[in-house]
Amino acid sequence: MIVLTEEQKELLKKYMPDYSKHDDICDFLDELDDVMLDSLDENDEGTDETTIIARLYDRIYIQNE
């Protein structure tokens, strides 16, 4: 089971609506990483969304070590 806060669940609903289908943290983080990469702009630079998703990724990773 992946440990998530309510705030994280709300953010995930916006960026990765099918987040709850994952039981494995590695698969979950792989998909979240893909979402983060998709949020880059046309020059592969980070956007505000990229920053939000990266912080979300880091917090979820640490919570589930």
Number of C-alpha atoms within 10 A of each C-alpha: 9 15 13 14 11 8 9 14 16 13 14 18 12 9 17 18 12 12 15 13 8 14 11 10 16 12 11 20 17 12 16 20 16 11 17 22 16 14 19 16 12 8 6 10 10 16 13 10 16 19 14 13 22 18 12 17 18 11 14 19 16 9 11 11 7
